[in-house]
Amino acid sequence: MAPIRGRGRARLQCRQWSSLPSELLEMVAQKLLCSFDYVSFRSVCTTWRSATPLIKFAPLMMFPLDATAGTIKFFSPSDDLPFQLAKDYLRDKVLCGLTEGMLVLMDKRARMSLFNPFTGEQISLPPGNAQLALASSGSTVMMVNGEHWVDLGRNRLLITLGEPIGLADMRSFFIKEVVLSPSVDFGGQRYAMATLAASNKVAFCRLGGSRWRLLDTGLSTSVWSVTYCNGRFYAVDFEGDVAFFHVENPVSFTRQCSLPEITGLFTAFKLLGSRGKLMMVALKIFSEFPEEDDRDRYNYEVYRLEETTWVRVTSIGEDTLFVSRHYNSNSQYLVGGVSGYHNSHSQYLEGLQAWKGNCICFPEPTVCFPNSAMPQTVHMEFVDLVDGSKRFKDTGETKNYPETITWFKPNLM
């Protein structure tokens, strides 16, 4: 029999890899010693995924993507190891959030998409346009020679163009962040809601649709973050007021109850859905100008919505709440603390005294100041829900100020 050459050989090899016996795949899966190997193995194909048992591990810390090189760096707290992915699709794009294991990306032409960095799956979103930019930033934007420019003219007959909008500034003119609904809630149909740069409006679309629909939340200040929970999208503004939008009756937002009267200055609010409950994480500042080493001047409080009342939460048992300061849509609720982890992860986690459950974990400290020692070492921050005490874990990784780090939970289903 003649040897197989060229494309036919490549196709045969592909079929052979995807047709390995399940017993062999299960044996290999049991030998995976770090979360990155596990994620990579499970992302190969459906056959390999079905042979791999679902295990729990902490979300990955994701560093800023390099739009020039098309690379993205992760750090696994479960393994105390960094790793990097190189994907051509990441080139010349800016990150606009993380949701359901997907990166939300936008290019200089305001074309938007969802991208799974492990499987390579791509889903198109409606592009940004002049109407969206006007609602988001109050700016009149025009497309000139493939780039977006801001019209600085005050006379309708005069167009005065400033500088073209750079890639890093696209979020300031169009969409700041996107949140998806799960595929299981509406018979496979999925919806997306986007936070705008500075507006009490949000943008809404059906995946596969061609345009964003602008919705007025009725909130008094700009929307800080949005999330999805039990068939509804929720939005919270800069004052902590909440409104919701029911996907099956997409007419308008309905105001939800506000937080109870509380002392202190609250400067940030994060919404997330967990176990069918809507939760809010609020940053409380005791001084408007906290000092670098005085970490007692701020704290976080967690609230859960019970019917129409916000109830303060001081205990989530051994669970850990993973929250990102800069991207709300990929917050995670990790059940079971250390006890539920894969055996290969337990040694590191048991040695991490800060990881004791009943806490919020941030990928970097809340109070972060620029200094001459560049780049800065990245520390995870753990905030105890009972007494507000804080612990910090040095990852050994570095970043440049003011780059931001967020949590990312791969989509392995």
C-alpha positions in Angstrom: 0.0 0.0 0.0 1.4 3.4 -1.0 2.2 5.8 1.9 -0.3 8.6 2.5 1.0 12.0 1.6 -0.1 15.6 1.8 -3.5 16.7 2.9 -4.9 13.2 3.0 -2.3 12.2 5.5 -3.1 15.3 7.7 -6.8 14.5 7.6 -6.2 10.9 8.6 -3.9 12.0 11.5 -6.7 14.4 12.6 -9.2 11.6 12.6 -6.9 9.3 14.4 -6.2 11.8 17.2 -9.9 12.4 17.7 -10.7 8.7 17.6 -8.4 7.5 20.4 -10.0 5.0 22.7 -11.8 6.5 25.7 -9.9 4.3 28.1 -6.6 5.8 26.8 -7.9 9.3 27.0 -9.1 8.8 30.6 -5.6 7.4 31.6 -3.9 10.5 30.1 -6.5 12.9 31.7 -5.7 11.4 35.1 -2.0 12.3 34.7 -2.7 16.0 34.0 -0.9 17.9 36.9 -1.8 21.5 36.3 -4.9 23.4 35.3 -3.4 24.7 32.0 -2.7 21.1 30.8 -6.2 20.2 31.9 -7.8 23.1 30.0 -5.7 22.5 26.9 -6.5 18.8 26.9 -10.2 19.3 27.3 -10.3 22.0 24.6 -9.0 19.7 21.8 -12.3 18.2 20.7 -15.6 16.7 21.9 -14.2 13.2 22.3 -11.3 14.4 24.5 -13.6 16.6 26.5 -16.1 13.8 27.2 -13.2 11.6 28.5 -12.0 14.3 30.9 -13.8 14.5 34.3 -14.9 18.0 35.4 -12.7 19.2 38.2 -12.7 22.4 40.1 -9.8 24.9 40.1 -9.6 28.6 40.8 -10.2 31.0 38.0 -7.1 32.1 36.1 -5.5 35.5 36.5 -5.4 37.1 33.1 -2.9 39.8 32.3 -3.4 42.5 29.6 -3.4 41.1 26.1 -0.6 42.1 23.8 -2.5 43.3 20.7 0.8 43.7 18.7 2.1 40.2 19.3 -1.3 38.5 19.6 -0.4 36.9 23.0 -2.1 36.7 26.3 -0.6 35.7 29.7 -2.3 33.8 32.4 -1.4 32.8 36.0 -2.9 29.8 37.7 -3.3 30.3 41.5 -4.2 26.6 41.8 -0.7 25.7 40.4 1.3 28.8 41.2 2.4 28.8 37.6 2.2 31.3 34.7 1.6 30.3 31.0 1.0 32.2 27.8 -1.2 31.7 24.7 -0.4 33.0 21.2 -3.4 33.6 19.0 -3.3 35.5 15.7 -7.0 36.5 16.3 -5.9 38.6 19.2 -3.8 40.9 17.1 -4.9 44.5 16.7 -7.9 44.1 19.1 -8.8 45.6 22.5 -10.4 43.7 25.4 -14.0 44.8 26.2 -14.8 42.2 28.9 -14.9 38.5 29.7 -18.1 36.5 29.8 -19.1 32.8 29.8 -15.5 31.9 29.2 -15.2 34.2 26.1 -13.1 37.3 25.5 -15.0 40.3 24.2 -12.8 41.9 21.6 -13.1 45.1 19.4 -10.9 46.4 16.6 -10.2 49.9 15.3 -13.2 49.7 13.0 -15.4 49.0 16.1 -16.1 45.4 14.9 -16.8 43.3 17.9 -16.7 39.5 18.6 -16.5 36.8 21.2 -13.5 34.6 21.2 -12.6 31.5 23.2 -8.8 31.6 23.5 -8.6 27.9 24.2 -10.9 26.4 21.6 -10.6 29.2 19.0 -14.4 29.6 18.8 -15.5 32.9 17.3 -18.9 34.6 17.5 -19.7 37.9 15.8 -21.4 40.7 17.7 -23.0 43.8 16.1 -20.4 46.5 15.3 -20.2 49.9 16.9 -21.6 52.8 15.0 -22.1 56.6 15.3 -25.4 56.2 17.2 -23.7 53.9 19.8 -20.8 56.3 20.2 -23.0 59.3 20.7 -25.0 57.4 23.4 -21.9 56.0 25.0 -19.6 59.1 25.1 -21.6 62.0 23.8 -19.2 62.3 20.9 -20.0 62.5 17.2 -17.8 59.9 15.5 -17.2 59.5 11.8 -15.5 56.8 9.8 -12.7 58.2 7.6 -10.4 55.9 5.6 -11.1 52.9 7.8 -10.6 54.7 11.1 -13.0 56.4 13.5 -12.5 60.1 14.1 -14.2 62.5 16.5 -16.0 65.4 15.0 -15.0 68.5 17.0 -17.0 71.0 15.0 -19.8 73.0 16.6 -21.4 74.1 13.3 -23.5 71.6 11.3 -21.9 72.9 8.1 -18.4 72.5 9.5 -16.7 69.2 10.2 -13.5 69.6 12.3 -11.8 66.3 12.8 -9.4 65.7 15.7 -7.1 62.7 16.1 -8.2 59.2 15.0 -9.4 57.1 17.9 -6.6 54.7 18.9 -7.2 51.1 19.7 -6.6 51.6 23.4 -9.4 54.3 23.5 -12.1 52.4 21.7 -13.8 51.4 25.0 -14.1 55.1 25.9 -16.2 55.8 22.8 -18.2 52.7 22.2 -18.7 49.7 24.5 -17.0 49.3 27.8 -18.1 45.7 28.7 -20.4 42.9 27.5 -22.3 40.3 29.4 -23.9 37.2 27.9 -26.9 35.1 29.0 -26.3 31.4 29.3 -27.4 29.2 26.3 -29.6 27.0 28.5 -32.1 29.6 29.5 -33.8 30.4 26.2 -33.6 27.2 24.2 -30.2 27.9 22.8 -30.8 31.5 21.9 -28.3 33.9 23.6 -28.5 37.6 24.4 -25.9 40.2 25.2 -26.0 43.4 27.2 -23.3 46.0 27.0 -22.2 48.7 29.5 -21.4 52.0 27.7 -18.5 54.3 28.5 -20.5 57.0 30.4 -24.2 56.7 30.2 -27.3 55.5 32.0 -28.2 53.6 28.9 -27.1 50.1 27.9 -26.9 48.3 24.6 -28.8 45.0 24.0 -28.7 42.5 21.2 -29.5 38.9 20.2 -26.5 36.9 19.1 -26.7 36.7 15.4 -28.4 40.1 15.2 -27.0 43.0 13.1 -27.5 46.0 15.4 -27.3 47.0 19.1 -30.5 48.3 20.6 -30.2 51.2 23.1 -32.2 50.9 26.3 -32.7 53.5 28.9 -32.2 52.0 32.4 -34.0 54.9 34.2 -31.1 55.1 36.6 -30.0 58.6 37.7 -26.3 58.2 37.0 -24.1 56.2 34.6 -24.3 52.4 34.7 -21.3 50.9 36.6 -21.8 47.3 35.8 -24.4 44.8 34.5 -24.9 41.1 35.1 -27.4 38.3 34.2 -29.4 36.3 36.7 -32.6 34.2 36.3 -33.8 35.4 33.0 -33.0 39.1 33.7 -30.2 41.5 33.0 -29.4 43.8 36.0 -27.7 47.1 35.9 -26.2 49.1 38.9 -25.3 52.8 38.7 -22.6 54.9 40.4 -25.0 55.4 43.4 -25.8 51.8 43.9 -29.3 51.9 42.5 -30.3 48.8 40.5 -32.7 48.3 37.6 -33.6 45.0 35.7 -34.6 44.1 32.2 -36.5 40.9 31.5 -35.3 39.2 28.3 -38.7 37.6 27.5 -40.5 40.9 27.8 -38.0 43.3 26.3 -39.9 46.6 26.7 -38.1 48.6 29.3 -36.1 48.5 32.6 -37.8 48.3 36.0 -36.3 49.9 39.0 -35.2 47.6 41.8 -34.8 48.5 45.4 -31.6 50.3 46.4 -29.2 49.4 49.1 -30.2 50.3 52.7 -28.9 53.5 54.3 -25.3 52.7 55.1 -22.4 54.8 56.5 -19.2 55.5 54.6 -18.4 56.5 51.1 -19.1 53.8 48.5 -17.2 54.2 45.2 -17.7 51.0 43.3 -20.5 48.4 42.9 -20.2 45.0 41.3 -23.3 42.8 40.4 -23.1 39.1 39.9 -25.5 36.2 39.8 -24.7 33.2 41.9 -26.8 30.1 42.6 -29.9 31.8 41.3 -29.3 34.8 43.6 -28.4 38.3 42.7 -25.4 39.6 44.7 -23.7 43.0 45.0 -20.2 43.7 46.1 -19.7 47.3 47.3 -16.4 49.0 47.9 -16.5 51.2 51.0 -14.0 54.0 51.5 -13.5 55.5 55.0 -11.2 58.2 53.7 -11.4 59.8 50.3 -7.6 59.7 50.0 -6.4 56.4 51.4 -2.6 56.2 52.0 -0.5 53.5 50.4 0.1 51.5 53.5 -3.1 52.2 55.3 -5.3 49.3 54.2 -7.8 49.8 57.0 -9.4 52.8 55.2 -11.4 50.7 52.8 -13.5 47.6 53.0 -15.9 45.5 50.9 -19.5 44.6 51.8 -21.5 41.9 50.1 -25.3 42.0 49.7 -27.8 39.5 48.4 -31.2 40.3 47.0 -34.0 38.5 48.9 -37.2 39.2 46.9 -37.3 43.0 47.1 -34.8 43.6 49.9 -31.0 43.7 50.0 -29.6 41.7 52.9 -26.0 42.0 54.1 -24.0 38.8 53.7 -21.2 38.0 56.2 -20.8 34.3 55.6 -20.6 32.1 52.6 -19.1 29.2 54.5 -16.0 27.8 52.9 -16.7 29.3 49.6 -14.6 32.0 47.9 -16.0 34.9 45.8 -13.6 35.9 43.0 -14.2 39.4 41.9 -12.3 41.6 39.4 -12.1 45.3 40.0 -12.1 46.3 36.3 -14.2 43.7 34.6 -17.5 42.7 36.3 -18.7 40.2 33.8 -16.3 37.4 34.7 -16.7 37.3 38.5 -16.9 33.8 39.9 -18.4 32.1 42.9 -16.2 29.1 43.8 -17.9 26.5 45.9 -16.2 24.4 48.5 -13.0 26.2 49.2 -9.9 24.0 49.1 -11.7 20.7 49.8 -13.2 20.3 46.4 -10.0 20.7 44.4 -8.3 18.2 42.2 -5.6 16.3 44.1 -2.8 17.8 42.1 -3.8 21.3 43.3 -4.3 20.6 46.9 -0.7 20.9 48.1 -0.4 24.4 46.9 -3.8 25.6 48.1 -3.4 24.1 51.6 -0.2 26.0 51.9 -1.9 29.2 51.0 -3.1 30.4 54.4 -5.0 33.3 52.9 -7.2 30.9 51.0 -9.5 29.9 53.8 -12.9 30.5 52.4 -15.6 32.9 53.4 -13.8 35.7 51.6 -13.5 37.8 48.5 -10.4 37.3 46.3 -9.2 40.0 44.0 -6.4 39.4 41.4 -4.6 42.5 42.6 -4.9 44.9 45.6 -7.7 47.5 45.7 -5.3 50.3 46.6 -2.6 50.4 44.0 -0.2 53.4 43.6 2.4 54.1 40.9 5.9 54.3 42.1 9.5 54.3 40.7 9.9 50.6 41.2 8.6 49.4 37.8 7.3 46.9 37.0 5.2 46.1 40.1 4.9 42.7 41.7 1.3 41.3 41.6 -0.3 40.3 44.8 -3.7 38.6 45.2 -5.9 40.3 47.8 -8.2 38.3 50.2 -10.9 40.1 52.1 -12.5 38.3 55.0 -16.3 38.8 55.0 -16.6 38.6 58.8 -14.1 41.1 60.1 -12.9 42.8 56.8 -9.3 41.7 57.5 -7.0 41.5 54.4 -4.3 39.1 53.4 -2.0 39.3 50.4 -0.3 36.6 48.3 2.7 37.4 46.2 2.4 35.6 42.9 5.9 36.4 41.8 4.6 37.9 38.6 5.0 41.5 37.5 3.0 44.1 35.6 3.4 47.7 34.6 1.3 50.4 36.2 -1.6 51.1 35.3 -2.2 47.8 33.6 -5.1 45.8 35.1 -5.5 42.1 35.8 -8.8 40.2 35.9 -10.1 36.7 36.6 -10.9 34.4 33.7 -12.8 31.1 33.9 -12.3 29.0 30.8 -15.4 27.6 29.1 -14.8 23.9 29.0 -18.3 22.6 28.3 
